[in-house]
Amino acid sequence: MNVYNDTSSNFYVTGDIHGNFNDLLSMLKRYNMTDTSVLVAGDCGFGFVSVEGDKFACSKLKKYCEKNNVTVYFMRGNHDNPKYFQEGFSVGKRLLCIPDYTVVHSEPHGFNVVCVGGATSIDRSYRKEVYQKNLLWYMRYHNGNEQEALEEVFQNYWEDEAPVYDEQALNEIYDSGIRIGCVVTHTCPSFCEPVTKDGLDYWIKKDVDLEAVLDAERETMDKLSSWLWKHDSKPKKWLYGHFHYHNYCCLNDVEYIMLDMSRNGTCDFYELRELEENDTTAI
């Protein structure tokens, strides 16, 4: 079980940044954020270039965080290499990729956040096609060396992108006495927006298994929700990204908040405070 004891005075959750680490940096600078922790709810953008390339992309953000006592926790999305999160990739001590079912405990505010990443890329068929074309192109100019191509051509899709329901991990959290105040996932349960597949016709026609996989993704989140209710661990809030727009609803006294992606140099920043006081605010 992974537990981070977070001592920051301020705690925020943000949506997809898709490798736009400077958008995150600009928000931190704009509001002069110090002694702050930020949890990115997936689609961070890790794995499309080399590890050194990702470290370079984060270098300005790293410098700001070290200077201003800011910690960024990155959760995996479907547009992230899962290995970064399974192996605990970090950029210094302030930028951390965390595994699924990590608990972040805010010591100043007394709440626990459980983090579960993963989702389905609706354009996965296209991404696979592009990757195969890039492999063939590399082999054409490197004497047909397939092994070298596999090592040198960067992926844009990962087969193990989907969320995973891990009941053992949940039981370990529960048995340790940790009570969950907030859930942050990349996708969401089936009863949250979006509740239809409007706009996905093109991708569903191209990918015969896509519709069933999308249903399975949401069913995984339903299992997580059911486990929480069954164990009297209903959270106050459930935050998620993935769908690239804003939405809010309150069902059975749980607030479900969809965070938009970063765009035009800005990010959603949703502040978590003492959850029992229901004083969460947004920037």
DARA-V5633 format. One record per backbone hydrogen bond with DSSP energy under -0.5 kcal/mol. NH is the residue of the N-H (numbers start at 1). CO is the residue of the C=O. If there is no record, write none. Layout:
BEGIN
NH|CO ; NH|CO
END
This chain:
BEGIN
3|1 ; 4|103 ; 5|3 ; 6|4 ; 6|105 ; 9|35 ; 10|35 ; 12|37 ; 13|270 ; 14|39 ; 17|43 ; 18|43 ; 19|44 ; 20|17 ; 21|19 ; 23|20 ; 24|20 ; 25|21 ; 26|22 ; 27|23 ; 28|24 ; 29|25 ; 30|26 ; 31|27 ; 32|29 ; 33|28 ; 35|68 ; 36|69 ; 37|10 ; 38|71 ; 39|12 ; 40|38 ; 40|73 ; 41|14 ; 41|39 ; 42|40 ; 45|79 ; 48|45 ; 54|50 ; 55|51 ; 56|52 ; 57|53 ; 58|54 ; 59|56 ; 62|58 ; 63|59 ; 64|60 ; 65|61 ; 66|62 ; 67|63 ; 68|64 ; 69|65 ; 70|65 ; 71|36 ; 72|94 ; 73|38 ; 74|72 ; 74|96 ; 75|40 ; 75|73 ; 80|77 ; 81|46 ; 82|80 ; 84|81 ; 85|81 ; 85|82 ; 86|82 ; 87|83 ; 89|84 ; 91|95 ; 92|90 ; 94|91 ; 95|91 ; 96|72 ; 96|94 ; 97|89 ; 98|74 ; 98|96 ; 101|115 ; 102|99 ; 102|115 ; 103|2 ; 104|113 ; 105|4 ; 105|103 ; 106|104 ; 106|111 ; 107|6 ; 107|105 ; 108|6 ; 110|106 ; 111|106 ; 113|104 ; 114|182 ; 115|102 ; 116|184 ; 118|76 ; 119|161 ; 122|120 ; 124|121 ; 127|123 ; 128|124 ; 129|125 ; 130|126 ; 131|127 ; 132|128 ; 133|129 ; 134|130 ; 135|131 ; 136|132 ; 137|133 ; 138|134 ; 139|135 ; 140|136 ; 141|137 ; 141|138 ; 142|139 ; 144|139 ; 145|142 ; 146|144 ; 149|145 ; 150|146 ; 151|147 ; 152|148 ; 153|149 ; 154|152 ; 161|158 ; 166|164 ; 167|165 ; 170|166 ; 171|167 ; 172|168 ; 173|169 ; 174|170 ; 175|171 ; 176|172 ; 177|174 ; 178|173 ; 181|112 ; 181|179 ; 182|112 ; 183|237 ; 184|114 ; 185|239 ; 186|116 ; 187|118 ; 190|218 ; 192|189 ; 200|197 ; 204|200 ; 205|201 ; 206|202 ; 207|203 ; 210|207 ; 213|209 ; 214|210 ; 215|211 ; 216|212 ; 217|213 ; 218|214 ; 219|215 ; 220|216 ; 221|217 ; 222|218 ; 223|219 ; 224|220 ; 225|221 ; 226|222 ; 227|223 ; 228|224 ; 229|225 ; 230|226 ; 231|227 ; 232|229 ; 233|228 ; 236|181 ; 237|181 ; 238|255 ; 239|183 ; 240|257 ; 241|185 ; 241|186 ; 243|241 ; 247|258 ; 249|256 ; 251|254 ; 254|251 ; 255|236 ; 256|249 ; 256|254 ; 257|238 ; 257|255 ; 258|247 ; 258|256 ; 259|240 ; 259|257 ; 262|16 ; 263|266 ; 266|263 ; 268|260 ; 270|13 ; 271|269 ; 271|281 ; 272|11 ; 273|271 ; 275|273 ; 277|274 ; 278|275 ; 279|274 ; 281|271 ; 283|269
END
